[in-house]
Amino acid sequence: MADPGLIRVFEVWRDSAALDAHFQTLHMAEWCAHWPNFGVSDRRLFAYENASQRPL
């Protein structure tokens, strides 16, 4: 079922250190400061680990 206004974002990161570095960037600080101005009222972040991937 679709949730109106729900946006799902999936990203792939090389490792935890790369993800941690991403969260320390200036553009992420700016986004976090401004996301309420765009109507974003909530965000939930989850990390999933995969052992491998392959094209289908």
TACORBEL-V311597 format. One record per residue. N is the residue number from 1. RES is the residue in three letters. PSI is psi as a letter, one per 30 degrees, with the letter a starting at -180 (999 if undefined). OMEGA is omega in whole degrees, -180 to 180 (NA if undefined). Layout:
BEGIN
N;RES;PSI;OMEGA, N;RES;PSI;OMEGA
END
This chain:
BEGIN
1;MET;k;179, 2;ALA;k;175, 3;ASP;j;179, 4;PRO;k;178, 5;GLY;f;-179, 6;LEU;k;176, 7;ILE;k;177, 8;ARG;k;180, 9;VAL;k;177, 10;PHE;k;179, 11;GLU;l;178, 12;VAL;k;-179, 13;TRP;k;-179, 14;ARG;e;-179, 15;ASP;l;-178, 16;SER;e;180, 17;ALA;e;179, 18;ALA;e;178, 19;LEU;e;178, 20;ASP;e;179, 21;ALA;e;179, 22;HIS;e;-179, 23;PHE;f;179, 24;GLN;g;-177, 25;THR;l;180, 26;LEU;e;-178, 27;HIS;e;176, 28;MET;e;177, 29;ALA;e;178, 30;GLU;e;179, 31;TRP;e;-179, 32;CYS;e;179, 33;ALA;f;-172, 34;HIS;f;-174, 35;TRP;e;176, 36;PRO;f;179, 37;ASN;f;-180, 38;PHE;g;179, 39;GLY;g;177, 40;VAL;k;-176, 41;SER;f;-177, 42;ASP;l;170, 43;ARG;k;178, 44;ARG;k;-178, 45;LEU;k;178, 46;PHE;k;175, 47;ALA;k;177, 48;TYR;k;178, 49;GLU;k;176, 50;ASN;k;178, 51;ALA;e;-178, 52;SER;l;175, 53;GLN;l;177, 54;ARG;k;178, 55;PRO;l;176, 56;LEU;999;NA
END
